[in-house]
Amino acid sequence: MTKMLASISNLDEARCILGAGVDIIDVKDPDKGVLGAVATDVVRKIVTLVGGQAQTSATIGDVPVDSASIALGINTMRDTGIDIIKVGIFAGSVPAGVLKVIRRNTQKGDRIVLVFFADFQPLEIDFRALAAAGIYGVMLDTANKNGSSLRTIMNDDALVDFVREARNAGLLAGLAGSLRQKDIAPLLTLSPDYLGFRGALCNGQQRNQTIDINAVQSVRALIPVPQYDEWKGRESMLAIN
């Protein structure tokens, strides 16, 4: 079953969606970029507010794909108590030095999801190497928020390959990128571990606007709620890997 990830940018939006049955509450600031980071003191307050009612994740910002920038971003966000740290890979592949930094952090117990972008084609992702580095999961998103969605940049066959190869390597696989309600049914057939939304949940379908709870509920209604036993087994498998 596929989970629903909702991106929120502040405490008010977190309060708004907390009772909507969202599986993953993702913290990012759309006014600061594709994966704009939210101030750590705000992230801490959101983690406290959620209180384990959902998984939480947060982005480290639109940082360069170099070892020093990513190490700093991970270390900073770890201190918030967030469940999952999301790192954007604004390149077609993961540099060896960056992968080494990430491995050091996963060995400390960090759950890290790498976000790749369909815009950076061709993507050269060594899923097995990511799994060996302790990566928790991978996500496919779009870097250019100009109205083009994931499914207009990549065809469904390519998305099938991404999900299959990631899951075969023992990684969680997520899909996002200006997704709309019409995209949900076809993407559910690909069996990703989660679908991520921001714009589709906002007033006027604009990612820089505030969350509209009616839109959140509409999206939630289109994604069957995962069964606890199934997800418990999937999480156990990932822990072993």
ZIRARA-V252070 format. One record per pair of residues at least 24 apart in sequence whose C-alpha atoms are under 10 Angstrom apart, sorted by the first residue. I is the first residue (numbers start at 1). J is the second residue. If there is no record, write none. Layout:
BEGIN
I | J
I | J
END
This chain:
BEGIN
1 | 188
1 | 191
1 | 192
1 | 193
1 | 194
1 | 223
1 | 224
1 | 225
1 | 226
1 | 227
1 | 230
1 | 231
2 | 173
2 | 174
2 | 187
2 | 188
2 | 189
2 | 190
2 | 191
2 | 192
2 | 193
2 | 194
2 | 195
2 | 223
2 | 224
2 | 225
2 | 226
2 | 227
2 | 231
3 | 174
3 | 188
3 | 191
3 | 192
3 | 193
3 | 194
3 | 195
3 | 196
3 | 220
3 | 223
3 | 224
3 | 225
3 | 226
3 | 227
3 | 231
4 | 174
4 | 193
4 | 194
4 | 195
4 | 196
4 | 197
4 | 219
4 | 220
4 | 222
4 | 223
4 | 224
4 | 225
4 | 226
5 | 54
5 | 55
5 | 56
5 | 57
5 | 174
5 | 175
5 | 176
5 | 194
5 | 195
5 | 196
5 | 197
5 | 198
5 | 220
6 | 56
6 | 57
6 | 195
6 | 196
6 | 197
6 | 198
6 | 199
6 | 200
6 | 201
6 | 211
6 | 216
6 | 219
6 | 220
7 | 56
7 | 57
7 | 58
7 | 196
7 | 197
7 | 198
7 | 199
7 | 201
7 | 207
7 | 211
8 | 38
8 | 46
8 | 58
8 | 197
8 | 198
8 | 201
8 | 202
8 | 207
8 | 210
8 | 211
9 | 36
9 | 37
9 | 38
9 | 39
9 | 42
9 | 43
9 | 46
9 | 58
9 | 198
9 | 208
9 | 210
9 | 211
10 | 38
10 | 39
10 | 42
10 | 43
10 | 45
10 | 46
10 | 210
11 | 42
11 | 43
11 | 45
11 | 46
11 | 47
11 | 49
11 | 50
12 | 46
12 | 210
12 | 211
13 | 46
13 | 210
13 | 211
13 | 212
13 | 213
14 | 45
14 | 46
14 | 47
14 | 49
14 | 50
14 | 211
15 | 46
15 | 49
15 | 50
16 | 211
16 | 212
16 | 213
16 | 216
17 | 201
17 | 211
17 | 212
17 | 213
17 | 214
17 | 216
17 | 217
18 | 49
18 | 50
18 | 53
18 | 54
18 | 213
19 | 50
19 | 53
19 | 54
19 | 213
19 | 217
20 | 213
20 | 214
20 | 216
20 | 217
20 | 218
20 | 220
20 | 221
21 | 53
21 | 54
21 | 216
21 | 217
21 | 220
21 | 221
21 | 225
22 | 53
22 | 54
22 | 55
22 | 216
22 | 217
22 | 219
22 | 220
22 | 225
23 | 53
23 | 54
23 | 55
23 | 56
23 | 194
23 | 220
23 | 225
23 | 226
24 | 53
24 | 54
24 | 55
24 | 56
24 | 57
24 | 83
24 | 84
24 | 194
24 | 195
24 | 196
25 | 50
25 | 53
25 | 54
25 | 55
25 | 56
25 | 57
25 | 58
25 | 83
25 | 196
26 | 54
26 | 55
26 | 56
26 | 57
26 | 58
26 | 59
26 | 82
26 | 83
26 | 84
26 | 85
26 | 86
26 | 196
26 | 197
26 | 198
27 | 56
27 | 57
27 | 58
27 | 59
27 | 60
27 | 82
27 | 85
27 | 86
28 | 57
28 | 58
28 | 59
28 | 60
28 | 61
28 | 86
28 | 198
29 | 58
29 | 59
29 | 61
29 | 207
29 | 208
30 | 145
30 | 198
30 | 199
30 | 207
30 | 208
30 | 209
31 | 207
31 | 208
31 | 209
32 | 61
32 | 62
32 | 208
33 | 61
33 | 62
33 | 143
33 | 144
33 | 145
34 | 59
34 | 61
34 | 62
34 | 88
34 | 141
34 | 142
34 | 143
34 | 144
34 | 145
34 | 177
35 | 59
35 | 60
35 | 61
35 | 62
35 | 63
35 | 86
35 | 87
35 | 88
35 | 115
35 | 143
36 | 60
36 | 61
36 | 62
36 | 63
37 | 61
37 | 62
37 | 63
37 | 73
37 | 77
37 | 86
38 | 77
39 | 76
39 | 77
39 | 80
40 | 76
40 | 77
40 | 78
40 | 79
40 | 80
40 | 81
40 | 82
41 | 77
41 | 79
41 | 80
42 | 80
43 | 77
43 | 79
43 | 80
43 | 81
43 | 82
44 | 77
44 | 79
44 | 80
44 | 81
44 | 82
45 | 80
45 | 81
46 | 80
46 | 81
46 | 82
47 | 80
47 | 81
47 | 82
47 | 83
48 | 80
48 | 81
48 | 82
52 | 83
54 | 83
55 | 82
55 | 83
55 | 84
56 | 81
56 | 82
56 | 83
56 | 84
56 | 85
57 | 81
57 | 82
57 | 83
57 | 84
57 | 85
57 | 86
57 | 111
57 | 112
57 | 113
58 | 82
58 | 83
58 | 84
58 | 85
58 | 86
58 | 87
58 | 112
58 | 113
59 | 84
59 | 85
59 | 86
59 | 87
59 | 88
59 | 112
59 | 113
59 | 114
59 | 115
60 | 85
60 | 86
60 | 87
60 | 88
61 | 86
61 | 87
61 | 88
62 | 87
62 | 88
62 | 89
62 | 90
63 | 87
63 | 88
63 | 89
63 | 90
64 | 88
64 | 89
64 | 90
64 | 91
65 | 89
65 | 90
65 | 91
65 | 93
65 | 94
65 | 95
65 | 97
65 | 98
66 | 94
66 | 95
66 | 96
66 | 97
66 | 98
66 | 99
66 | 101
67 | 95
67 | 96
67 | 97
67 | 98
67 | 99
67 | 100
67 | 101
67 | 102
68 | 97
68 | 98
68 | 101
69 | 98
70 | 98
70 | 99
70 | 101
70 | 102
71 | 98
71 | 101
71 | 102
71 | 104
71 | 105
74 | 101
74 | 102
74 | 105
74 | 110
74 | 112
75 | 105
75 | 110
78 | 105
78 | 110
78 | 111
82 | 110
82 | 111
83 | 110
83 | 111
83 | 112
84 | 110
84 | 111
84 | 112
84 | 113
84 | 136
84 | 137
85 | 110
85 | 111
85 | 112
85 | 113
85 | 114
85 | 136
86 | 111
86 | 112
86 | 113
86 | 114
86 | 115
86 | 136
86 | 137
86 | 138
86 | 139
87 | 112
87 | 113
87 | 114
87 | 115
87 | 116
87 | 138
87 | 139
88 | 113
88 | 114
88 | 115
88 | 116
88 | 117
88 | 138
88 | 139
88 | 140
88 | 141
88 | 143
89 | 114
89 | 115
89 | 116
89 | 117
89 | 120
90 | 115
90 | 116
90 | 117
90 | 119
90 | 120
90 | 143
91 | 116
91 | 117
91 | 119
91 | 120
91 | 121
91 | 122
91 | 123
91 | 124
92 | 116
92 | 117
92 | 118
92 | 119
92 | 120
92 | 121
92 | 122
92 | 123
92 | 124
92 | 125
93 | 120
93 | 121
93 | 122
93 | 123
93 | 124
93 | 125
93 | 126
94 | 123
94 | 124
94 | 125
94 | 126
94 | 129
94 | 130
99 | 129
99 | 130
99 | 133
99 | 134
99 | 135
100 | 133
101 | 133
102 | 130
102 | 133
102 | 134
102 | 135
103 | 130
103 | 131
103 | 132
103 | 133
103 | 134
103 | 135
104 | 133
104 | 134
105 | 133
105 | 134
105 | 135
106 | 133
106 | 134
106 | 135
106 | 136
107 | 133
107 | 134
107 | 135
109 | 134
110 | 134
110 | 135
110 | 136
111 | 135
111 | 136
111 | 137
112 | 136
112 | 137
112 | 138
113 | 137
113 | 138
113 | 139
113 | 171
113 | 172
113 | 173
113 | 174
114 | 138
114 | 139
114 | 140
114 | 173
114 | 174
115 | 139
115 | 140
115 | 141
115 | 142
115 | 174
115 | 175
115 | 176
116 | 140
116 | 141
116 | 142
116 | 143
116 | 175
117 | 141
117 | 142
117 | 143
117 | 144
117 | 150
117 | 153
117 | 176
117 | 177
118 | 142
118 | 143
118 | 144
118 | 149
118 | 150
118 | 151
118 | 152
118 | 153
118 | 154
118 | 158
118 | 159
118 | 176
118 | 177
119 | 143
119 | 144
119 | 148
119 | 150
119 | 153
119 | 154
121 | 153
121 | 154
125 | 162
125 | 165
125 | 166
126 | 165
126 | 166
126 | 169
127 | 162
127 | 165
127 | 166
127 | 167
127 | 168
127 | 169
127 | 170
127 | 171
128 | 165
128 | 166
128 | 168
128 | 169
128 | 170
128 | 171
129 | 169
130 | 166
130 | 169
130 | 170
130 | 171
131 | 166
131 | 169
131 | 170
131 | 171
131 | 238
131 | 241
132 | 169
132 | 170
132 | 241
134 | 171
134 | 238
134 | 239
134 | 241
135 | 170
135 | 171
135 | 172
135 | 238
135 | 241
136 | 170
136 | 171
136 | 172
136 | 173
136 | 235
136 | 238
136 | 239
136 | 241
137 | 166
137 | 167
137 | 169
137 | 170
137 | 171
137 | 172
137 | 173
137 | 174
137 | 193
137 | 238
138 | 162
138 | 163
138 | 166
138 | 167
138 | 171
138 | 172
138 | 173
138 | 174
138 | 175
138 | 193
139 | 163
139 | 166
139 | 171
139 | 172
139 | 173
139 | 174
139 | 175
139 | 176
139 | 177
139 | 192
139 | 193
139 | 194
139 | 195
139 | 196
140 | 173
140 | 174
140 | 175
140 | 176
140 | 177
140 | 195
140 | 196
141 | 174
141 | 175
141 | 176
141 | 177
141 | 178
141 | 179
141 | 196
142 | 175
142 | 176
142 | 177
142 | 178
142 | 179
143 | 177
143 | 178
144 | 177
144 | 178
145 | 177
145 | 178
145 | 199
145 | 207
146 | 178
147 | 177
147 | 178
147 | 179
147 | 206
148 | 177
148 | 178
148 | 179
149 | 176
149 | 177
149 | 178
149 | 179
149 | 180
149 | 183
150 | 175
150 | 176
150 | 177
150 | 178
150 | 179
150 | 183
151 | 175
151 | 176
151 | 177
151 | 178
151 | 179
151 | 183
151 | 186
151 | 187
152 | 177
152 | 178
153 | 177
156 | 186
156 | 187
156 | 189
156 | 190
157 | 190
159 | 187
159 | 190
159 | 192
160 | 187
160 | 189
160 | 190
160 | 191
160 | 192
161 | 190
162 | 190
162 | 192
163 | 190
163 | 191
163 | 192
163 | 193
164 | 190
164 | 191
164 | 192
166 | 192
167 | 191
167 | 192
167 | 193
167 | 238
169 | 238
169 | 241
170 | 234
170 | 237
170 | 238
170 | 239
170 | 240
170 | 241
171 | 237
171 | 238
171 | 241
172 | 234
172 | 235
172 | 238
178 | 205
178 | 206
178 | 207
180 | 205
180 | 219
181 | 215
181 | 218
181 | 219
181 | 220
181 | 222
181 | 223
182 | 219
182 | 222
184 | 219
184 | 222
184 | 223
185 | 222
185 | 223
188 | 222
188 | 223
188 | 224
193 | 226
193 | 231
193 | 234
194 | 223
195 | 223
END
